[in-house]
Amino acid sequence: MVNLRSELLYYKAVGNTELMERVSSELNELSSKLSLALSKSKLGQLVIASATGRGRGSRTKVLRELLGFELGSITNYLRNIIDLYSYMDTNELINILKKLHKGTLVFVSKGMGDEVVDKLREVLESNGVRCEVANSRKALDRLRSGAVDVLIGIATYYGILVRGIDEPLRVYNAIFYGIPKFKFDINSRLRNPLFLSLSILELKGKYGYNFSTDLIKLAKRVRRLKPSSLRVLTNALKNELVLDGYLKELQMEILKAIDVVKDAYKELLRSHDKLVIGDSLVINDRKGMYVLIPDVMTYIQASGRTSRLFKGRMTLGLSVVLVDDEELFKIFVKRLSYYLMDVKFRYFYDVDLSSIIKSQINSRCGSSLNERDVSRIKSALIIVESPTKAKTIANMFGKAGKRVLGKSVVYETTIPLPTKDIYVTSIVPSLGHVLDLVTDEGLHGIDVSRGNVRLVYSTIKRCLRCGKQFVDHDRCPYCGSNVFKDSKSVLKVIQKLAQEVDYVFIGTDPDMEGEKIAYDLYLLVKPYNGNILRIEFHEITKKAIVNALVNARSINMSLVNAQVVRRVDDRVVGFELSRHLWDIFGKHWLGAGRVQSPVLKWVVSNYVKYRDELGYILKVKPLKSMPYIRIYVKTKDELNELVKTIENEGV
């Protein structure tokens, strides 16, 4: 099934409809067999715990098919670290180490190699620093026992120094000797179509390089590609595969463009030390041209060794980056802000180091009231209207995990707030309105039989054949199909999720309709969770979502009542007039709106009045010294008769 989904993605990208249908049919058949097998199996529980694991490869996709969930990426929300910077120099490293509290990890930028690690060890030892290279578990044991105060290693994501230490009482600080970075050969990087298109546009726009019009058009075409087509194209260029259809033509154009762009880099690097392209830096050293990209995940993971969970609180850590390139450092801080909302680097010599060290010690002896208390971690359900919005919001805070419940995809992520509260969230779409007035009770759902107005609602159904929406039928009233989606299934998922969390936040659209959806959801979720709040955001940005959660409110009943009145007006006026039109013209697709119909009536009546009052104006001037007299008559015959009378008898 995993392989078939990959095939389906490819055929969809190249536009091969015949093979798409064949693979889709085979996939549906296998999905049905798997569902049947799973329904007969007694499944237990699977727990996967990893601080550094990443959801990659076919195995994670197999888990998705078998268990209905996908792994997300690491989210760093319990981080209590002071981020500082200075400039890379061996003497500076020695000076900083001597000022810090004992217990420091030194991370050497990956591109510098083991030679630099060994050299630093020699220099530090000669200056009285007790240090060791972290090349085995024995080195970690020596740090734990206090035999050494400093460990040195390479800053690589899966390195022993980055992920193998959990020593809150021994590790206080991290120093990065050079910015953690990836280094790619320019040739391999230009095979990424997005980087190629970005290179073309920025080399022209930022550095004034004169590319041909065709190359500019190519760059824009790449950026307009659908995500599925882009994935197929990227994979083909990376693995030197040959595509079919229009993507083959695009692939050939890109391969030709690579040499042109590479020549442009060569020419510009003769007059520039480096070129900033997006969130990367292009340089030319003795071995050739390379693309440098800050490795922020390694920084987060490595610096995280200094701030660990201890006695229910996070210890205070200190991280110092010794900058080897100021332009790359700017990019590094920018990329880091995508993952850490409140990250702020300060110059090492601008802080009160003695106060920081005191706070570090207090955080490890239990006397500190650290704000990063684990009691601030809460679970939450966020309900939005559309699946796209749910996915977008979740991915703003790291690569989201996914669960499949029934037909609903639930996205999981962690959202830290400026208030220090942390929400482990599930985000699910309601797919718009979940309730509507019925049509078979009272006057189209409005019951006034008992002297009071009573509105009767039911869940919304949508026909899978014709796409029409209805409420109170067991089959589509438009095409007769009995295959439809019922919002009841979405509500069951939402109600199930509501029982799993501490808080429910309803983030439907910030308008009258959105408030009514929020109110309906509030009533339907209330029996399952009493902590329900309304959040309102006017743009889909990280800042807007965080502000909405901080400023959560109750339901605005004025807006809800306004929508109810509007909907009742729809039924009383619009529904009745529409049915009248159906009876007259025999066409059930005709509709008369609650607003348009009265306005149309006003237009027609005023037009009729205007037509009725049409007539003729006769302008008569009795004497030259007198003004004209205007005489109105209704018909042309009256006009002719009046003219004759004036000609014969005068005015």
C-alpha positions in Angstrom: 0.0 0.0 0.0 2.9 2.4 0.8 4.4 1.7 -2.6 1.1 2.1 -4.4 0.6 5.5 -2.8 4.0 6.6 -4.1 3.0 5.3 -7.6 -0.3 7.2 -7.4 1.5 10.4 -6.5 3.8 9.9 -9.5 1.0 9.2 -12.0 -1.0 12.1 -10.6 2.0 14.4 -11.0 2.7 13.4 -14.7 -1.1 13.4 -15.5 -1.4 9.7 -16.4 -5.2 9.3 -15.8 -5.4 5.7 -16.9 -2.7 4.4 -14.5 -4.0 6.7 -11.7 -7.4 4.9 -11.9 -5.8 1.5 -12.0 -3.6 2.1 -9.0 -6.3 3.9 -7.1 -8.7 0.9 -7.6 -6.0 -1.5 -6.4 -5.2 0.7 -3.4 -8.9 0.9 -2.4 -9.2 -2.9 -2.6 -6.2 -3.4 -0.4 -7.4 -0.7 2.0 -10.7 -2.6 2.4 -8.9 -5.9 3.1 -6.7 -4.2 5.7 -9.7 -2.6 7.4 -11.4 -5.9 7.5 -8.4 -7.6 9.0 -7.8 -4.9 11.6 -11.5 -5.1 12.6 -11.0 -8.8 13.4 -7.8 -8.2 15.3 -7.4 -7.4 19.0 -5.0 -4.5 18.9 -3.1 -3.5 22.0 -1.2 -0.2 22.5 2.1 0.9 21.0 4.3 3.4 22.8 7.2 5.0 20.8 9.4 7.3 22.9 12.5 9.1 21.4 14.0 12.4 22.2 15.7 12.6 18.8 13.8 10.3 16.5 12.5 11.6 13.2 9.5 10.2 11.2 11.2 9.2 8.0 11.3 6.3 5.5 8.8 3.7 4.6 8.5 2.2 8.1 6.7 5.2 9.4 4.3 5.0 6.5 3.6 1.4 7.3 2.7 2.6 10.8 0.3 5.1 9.3 -1.5 2.3 7.3 -1.6 -0.1 10.3 -2.3 2.2 13.2 -3.6 5.4 11.7 -1.0 7.8 12.9 2.2 9.6 11.6 5.2 10.7 13.6 5.9 14.4 14.0 9.2 16.1 14.6 10.9 17.2 17.8 9.2 20.2 19.5 11.2 22.1 22.0 8.9 23.7 24.5 10.6 23.0 27.8 13.7 25.1 27.2 15.2 27.2 29.9 18.4 28.4 28.3 20.1 31.8 28.1 21.5 32.2 24.5 24.7 34.3 24.1 27.2 34.9 21.4 30.8 36.1 21.0 33.3 35.7 18.2 35.3 32.6 17.3 38.8 32.6 18.6 40.8 30.0 20.6 41.8 32.6 23.2 38.1 33.7 23.5 37.1 30.1 24.1 39.7 29.7 26.9 38.6 33.0 28.4 34.9 32.1 28.4 35.5 28.6 29.8 37.4 30.1 32.8 34.5 32.5 33.5 31.7 29.8 33.4 30.6 27.4 36.0 32.3 24.0 35.7 30.5 21.5 33.4 30.7 22.6 29.8 30.2 20.8 26.5 32.1 22.3 23.6 30.6 21.6 20.1 32.9 22.1 17.1 31.2 22.9 13.9 31.0 19.8 11.7 33.0 21.1 8.8 36.1 21.8 10.9 36.8 18.1 11.5 38.5 16.0 14.1 41.8 17.8 13.7 40.3 21.0 15.2 38.8 19.0 18.1 42.2 17.5 18.9 43.9 20.8 18.6 41.4 22.5 20.9 41.9 19.8 23.5 45.6 20.3 23.5 45.3 24.1 23.8 42.7 23.9 26.6 44.8 21.4 28.6 47.9 23.6 28.3 45.8 26.4 29.8 44.8 24.4 32.8 41.3 23.3 31.6 40.4 19.7 32.5 39.0 18.5 29.3 38.5 15.4 27.1 37.3 14.5 23.7 33.9 12.8 23.8 34.6 9.8 21.6 33.3 7.1 23.9 31.0 6.4 26.9 34.1 6.5 29.1 34.5 10.2 28.4 30.9 10.8 29.6 31.5 8.8 32.7 34.6 10.9 33.5 32.4 14.0 33.2 29.8 12.5 35.5 32.4 11.6 38.1 34.0 15.1 38.0 37.3 13.8 36.6 37.0 16.4 33.8 35.0 19.7 33.5 34.8 20.0 29.7 33.9 17.6 26.9 34.7 18.4 23.3 33.0 16.9 20.3 31.6 17.5 16.8 28.2 19.3 16.5 26.3 16.6 14.6 22.7 15.7 15.3 23.3 12.1 16.2 26.6 12.6 17.9 27.3 11.2 21.3 27.7 14.7 22.8 24.5 16.0 21.3 22.1 13.2 22.4 23.9 11.0 24.9 24.0 13.1 28.0 21.3 13.7 30.6 23.2 15.1 33.5 21.4 18.1 35.1 23.8 18.3 38.0 27.0 18.2 35.9 26.2 20.0 32.6 25.7 23.7 33.0 26.9 25.2 29.7 27.3 24.6 26.0 29.8 26.4 23.8 29.6 26.2 20.0 33.0 26.7 18.3 31.6 28.0 15.0 27.9 28.0 14.0 26.5 24.5 13.6 26.0 24.1 9.8 25.4 21.8 6.9 27.8 22.2 3.9 26.6 21.1 0.5 28.4 21.0 -2.8 26.8 23.5 -5.2 26.1 20.9 -7.8 24.0 18.7 -5.5 22.2 21.7 -4.1 21.2 23.1 -7.5 19.5 19.8 -8.3 16.9 20.9 -5.8 14.4 22.8 -8.1 13.3 25.2 -5.3 16.9 26.2 -4.6 17.6 26.6 -8.3 14.6 28.8 -8.8 15.4 30.9 -5.7 19.0 31.2 -7.0 17.8 32.6 -10.3 15.4 35.1 -8.8 17.7 36.3 -6.0 20.9 36.5 -8.1 18.9 38.7 -10.5 17.0 40.7 -7.9 19.6 41.1 -5.2 22.9 41.0 -7.1 21.8 42.3 -10.5 22.8 39.3 -12.6 21.4 39.4 -16.1 19.6 36.0 -16.7 17.6 35.4 -19.9 13.8 35.8 -19.9 13.4 32.1 -20.4 15.3 31.3 -17.3 13.3 33.7 -15.2 10.1 32.1 -16.6 11.5 28.7 -15.6 12.1 29.8 -12.1 8.6 31.1 -11.8 7.1 27.9 -13.3 8.9 25.8 -10.6 7.5 27.9 -7.8 4.0 27.5 -9.1 4.2 23.7 -9.1 1.8 21.7 -7.0 3.5 20.1 -3.9 3.0 16.6 -5.4 4.6 17.5 -8.7 7.4 19.3 -6.9 8.2 16.2 -4.8 8.2 13.9 -7.8 10.5 16.4 -9.7 12.9 16.8 -6.8 13.2 13.0 -6.3 13.9 12.5 -10.0 16.6 15.2 -10.1 18.2 13.9 -6.9 18.3 10.2 -8.0 18.8 10.9 -11.7 15.5 9.3 -12.8 13.7 10.1 -16.1 10.2 11.4 -15.8 7.3 11.3 -18.3 4.9 14.0 -19.6 5.3 17.7 -18.9 7.6 17.0 -16.0 10.1 15.4 -18.3 10.3 18.6 -20.3 10.7 20.7 -17.1 13.3 18.3 -15.9 15.4 18.7 -19.1 15.1 22.5 -18.8 16.3 22.4 -15.2 19.3 20.3 -16.0 20.3 22.8 -18.7 19.7 25.7 -16.3 22.0 24.2 -13.6 25.2 25.0 -15.6 24.0 28.5 -16.4 23.3 29.3 -12.7 26.6 27.7 -11.6 28.5 30.0 -14.0 26.6 32.9 -12.5 27.7 32.0 -9.0 31.3 31.7 -10.2 31.2 35.1 -11.8 29.6 36.8 -8.8 31.9 35.2 -6.3 34.9 36.8 -8.0 33.7 40.1 -6.7 31.9 38.9 -3.5 33.2 36.9 -0.6 29.9 35.2 -0.2 26.3 35.4 -1.4 23.2 35.3 0.7 20.5 33.2 -1.0 17.3 32.8 1.0 18.3 31.1 4.3 21.6 29.9 3.1 25.1 31.2 2.3 27.0 30.4 -0.9 30.8 30.5 -0.6 33.9 29.7 -2.8 36.8 28.0 -1.1 39.9 26.2 -2.3 37.9 23.0 -3.0 35.0 24.6 -4.9 31.6 26.3 -4.3 29.5 25.3 -1.4 26.2 26.1 0.2 26.1 26.6 3.9 22.8 26.2 5.9 22.7 26.7 9.7 21.9 23.4 11.5 19.4 24.7 14.0 18.0 21.4 15.0 21.5 20.3 16.2 21.8 23.6 18.1 18.5 23.1 19.8 19.3 19.5 20.7 22.9 20.1 21.8 22.1 23.3 23.8 19.2 21.3 25.4 21.8 19.2 27.3 22.2 22.2 29.6 18.6 22.4 30.6 17.1 19.2 31.9 14.0 18.2 33.8 15.0 18.0 37.5 12.6 17.7 40.5 9.7 18.7 38.3 11.4 21.8 37.0 13.8 22.7 34.2 17.4 23.6 35.2 18.8 26.8 33.8 21.3 26.3 31.0 23.7 28.7 29.2 24.6 28.5 25.6 27.4 30.5 23.8 27.8 30.6 20.1 31.3 31.6 18.9 30.4 33.2 15.6 32.7 32.4 12.6 30.6 34.3 10.0 28.3 37.2 10.8 26.0 36.8 7.7 25.5 33.1 8.5 24.8 34.0 12.2 22.0 36.3 11.0 20.5 33.4 9.0 21.0 31.1 11.9 19.1 33.3 14.3 16.3 33.8 11.7 15.9 30.0 11.1 16.1 29.4 14.9 13.1 31.7 15.4 11.0 29.4 13.3 11.3 26.8 16.1 11.8 28.9 19.3 9.4 31.8 19.6 11.2 33.7 22.3 14.9 33.1 21.3 17.1 36.1 21.7 20.9 36.2 21.5 22.8 38.7 23.7 26.5 39.5 23.5 28.5 37.5 26.1 30.0 40.6 27.8 26.7 42.4 28.1 25.2 40.1 30.7 25.6 39.7 34.4 27.4 36.4 34.4 27.7 36.0 38.2 23.9 36.4 38.5 23.3 33.8 35.8 25.7 31.3 37.5 23.9 31.8 40.8 20.5 31.1 39.1 22.0 28.0 37.4 23.1 26.7 40.8 19.7 27.5 42.4 17.8 25.7 39.7 19.7 22.6 40.4 19.3 22.6 44.2 15.5 23.0 44.3 15.5 26.5 45.7 14.5 28.2 42.4 10.9 29.0 41.5 11.6 28.3 37.9 8.7 29.6 35.7 9.2 26.6 33.3 7.3 24.4 35.7 6.0 21.1 34.2 2.6 21.9 35.8 2.2 24.5 33.1 2.0 21.8 30.5 -1.6 21.2 29.5 -3.4 19.3 26.8 -5.8 21.1 24.5 -8.1 20.5 21.5 -8.3 23.3 18.9 -11.2 23.1 16.5 -11.1 25.1 13.3 -13.3 24.9 10.2 -11.1 23.6 7.4 -8.6 20.7 7.1 -6.1 23.0 5.4 -6.2 25.5 8.2 -5.7 22.7 10.8 -2.6 21.4 8.9 -1.2 24.9 8.4 -1.5 25.9 12.1 -0.1 22.6 13.3 3.0 22.8 11.0 3.8 26.4 12.2 5.1 24.9 15.5 7.2 22.1 13.9 6.4 19.1 11.7 3.0 17.9 13.1 2.1 14.4 14.0 -1.1 13.0 12.6 -3.8 10.7 13.8 -6.6 9.3 11.7 -9.9 8.9 13.5 -12.7 7.7 11.3 -12.6 10.0 8.3 -11.0 12.9 10.2 -7.3 13.7 10.2 -6.2 15.1 13.6 -2.9 17.1 13.7 -0.8 17.1 16.8 1.7 19.7 17.9 3.0 21.7 20.9 2.3 25.4 21.3 4.3 27.4 23.9 2.9 30.7 25.0 4.6 33.9 26.3 2.7 33.3 29.6 5.0 30.2 29.9 1.9 27.9 29.5 2.5 25.1 27.1 -0.3 23.4 25.2 0.1 19.9 23.8 -2.6 20.3 21.2 -4.7 18.2 18.8 -6.1 20.3 16.0 -9.2 19.0 14.1 -11.5 20.6 11.5 -15.3 20.8 11.9 -15.7 21.2 8.1 -17.9 24.3 8.6 -21.4 24.2 10.0 -22.3 21.0 11.8 -26.0 21.8 12.5 -28.8 23.4 10.5 -32.6 23.9 10.8 -34.6 20.9 9.7 -37.3 21.3 7.0 -39.9 18.7 8.1 -41.0 20.3 11.4 -43.0 23.5 11.9 -42.3 26.1 9.2 -39.0 24.8 7.8 -37.6 24.0 11.2 -39.4 26.9 13.1 -42.0 25.6 15.5 -44.5 28.2 16.8 -47.3 25.7 17.8 -46.9 26.1 21.5 -46.9 29.9 21.6 -43.2 30.2 21.7 -40.6 30.1 18.9 -38.7 26.8 19.0 -35.9 26.1 16.5 -35.3 22.5 15.5 -31.8 21.6 14.4 -30.2 18.4 13.1 -26.8 17.4 11.7 -25.9 18.4 8.2 -25.6 15.8 5.4 -23.7 16.2 2.1 -24.5 13.9 -0.9 -21.3 12.3 -2.3 -22.9 12.0 -5.7 -24.3 15.4 -6.5 -22.6 17.4 -3.7 -25.9 19.0 -2.4 -26.5 19.6 1.3 -29.5 18.5 3.2 -30.6 17.9 6.8 -33.6 15.7 7.6 -33.6 12.9 5.0 -32.1 9.4 4.9 -31.3 9.8 1.2 -30.4 12.8 -1.0 -33.7 14.7 -1.9 -32.0 16.0 -5.0 -30.6 12.9 -6.7 -31.9 10.1 -4.6 -28.5 8.7 -3.6 -28.1 7.1 -0.2 -24.4 7.7 -0.1 -23.7 10.8 1.9 -21.4 12.3 4.6 -23.0 13.2 7.9 -21.5 15.8 10.3 -22.4 13.5 13.1 -19.3 11.4 12.3 -17.1 14.6 12.7 -18.9 15.4 16.0 -18.1 12.0 17.4 -14.4 12.5 16.7 -14.5 15.9 18.3 -16.4 14.6 21.3 -13.9 11.7 21.7 -10.9 14.1 21.5 -12.6 16.5 24.0 -12.5 13.8 26.6 -8.8 13.4 26.2 -7.7 17.0 26.9 -7.8 19.6 29.6 -9.1 22.5 27.4 -11.1 22.9 24.2 -10.5 26.0 22.1 -12.9 26.7 19.3 -11.2 28.7 16.5 -13.9 29.0 13.9 -14.0 32.1 11.6 -14.2 35.5 13.4 -17.6 36.4 12.0 -21.3 35.8 12.6 -21.3 32.4 10.9 -18.2 31.3 12.7 -19.6 32.4 16.1 -22.7 30.3 15.4 -20.6 27.2 14.5 -18.6 27.8 17.7 -21.8 28.0 19.8 -23.1 24.7 18.2 -19.8 23.0 19.0 -19.8 24.4 22.5 -23.2 22.9 23.2 -22.3 19.5 21.7 -18.9 19.3 23.4 -20.0 20.6 26.8 -21.1 17.2 28.2 -17.6 15.8 27.5 -15.4 18.7 28.6 -16.4 21.8 30.7 -13.3 23.9 29.9 -14.3 25.4 26.5 -13.1 28.7 25.3 -13.5 30.7 22.0 -10.3 31.9 20.2 -10.4 34.5 17.4 -7.7 35.1 14.8 -7.8 37.2 11.6 -4.7 35.7 9.9 -3.0 32.4 9.9 0.4 33.2 11.5 2.2 31.9 14.5 1.9 35.2 16.3 -1.9 35.4 15.6 -2.5 31.9 16.9 -0.5 32.5 20.1 -2.3 35.8 20.7 -5.6 34.1 20.2 -4.8 31.4 22.8 -3.5 34.0 25.3 -6.7 36.1 24.8 -9.3 33.3 24.7 -12.8 34.4 25.5 -16.4 33.1 25.9 -19.0 32.8 23.1 -20.4 36.1 21.9 -24.1 35.5 22.1 -25.0 38.8 20.3 -23.3 37.4 17.2 -24.9 34.0 17.7 -28.4 35.6 17.9 -27.7 37.7 14.9 -26.9 34.6 12.9 -30.0 32.8 14.2 -32.2 35.7 13.1 -30.6 35.7 9.7 -31.1 32.0 9.3 -34.8 32.2 10.4 -35.3 35.0 7.9 -33.8 32.7 5.3 -36.4 30.0 6.1 -39.4 32.3 6.5 -38.7 34.4 3.4 -36.1 32.7 1.2 -37.5 29.1 1.5 -41.1 30.1 1.0 -40.3 32.2 -2.1 -38.0 29.5 -3.5 -40.8 26.9 -3.2 -43.2 29.3 -4.9 -40.7 29.6 -7.8 -40.5 25.8 -8.0 -44.3 25.5 -8.2 -44.5 28.1 -11.0 -41.5 27.1 -13.1 -41.0 23.4 -12.1 -37.3 24.0 -11.6 -36.0 23.0 -8.2 -32.6 24.6 -8.7 -34.2 28.1 -8.6 -33.8 30.0 -5.4 -35.0 33.3 -3.9 -32.8 34.9 -1.1 -34.1 36.6 2.0 -32.3 39.8 1.0 -32.4 39.6 -2.8 -36.2 39.0 -3.0 -37.4 42.1 -1.1 -34.8 44.2 -2.9 -35.9 42.8 -6.2 -39.6 43.6 -5.3 -38.6 47.2 -4.5 -36.7 47.5 -7.8 -39.7 46.1 -9.8 -42.3 48.2 -8.0 -40.3 51.4 -8.4 -39.7 50.6 -12.1 -43.4 50.1 -12.6 -44.1 53.4 -10.8 -41.5 55.0 -13.0 -43.1 53.6 -16.2 -46.6 54.7 -15.1 -45.5 58.2 -14.6 -43.8 58.6 -18.0 -45.3 61.4 -20.2 -44.4 64.5 -22.2 -43.2 68.0 -21.2 -44.2 70.9 -23.4 -42.1 74.0 -23.0 -43.9 77.2 -23.9 -42.6 80.9 -23.9 -45.6 83.3 -23.9 -43.4 86.4 -24.4 -39.7 86.9 -25.2 -39.3 88.7 -21.8 -40.9 85.8 -19.9 -39.4 82.4 -18.9 -40.5 79.1 -20.3 -43.5 77.4 -18.9 -43.3 73.6 -18.5 -46.6 71.7 -19.0 -46.8 67.9 -18.3 -49.2 65.7 -20.2 -49.6 61.9 -20.0 -50.1 60.9 -23.7 -49.0 62.0 -27.1 -52.6 62.7 -28.1 -52.9 65.1 -25.2 -49.7 66.7 -26.3 -50.9 67.3 -29.8 -54.3 68.6 -28.6 -52.5 71.0 -26.3 -50.2 72.3 -29.1 -53.2 73.0 -31.4 -55.1 74.8 -28.6 -52.0 77.1 -27.9 -51.5 77.7 -31.6 -55.2 78.7 -32.1 -56.0 80.4 -28.8 -52.7 81.3 -27.3 -51.4 80.6 -23.8 
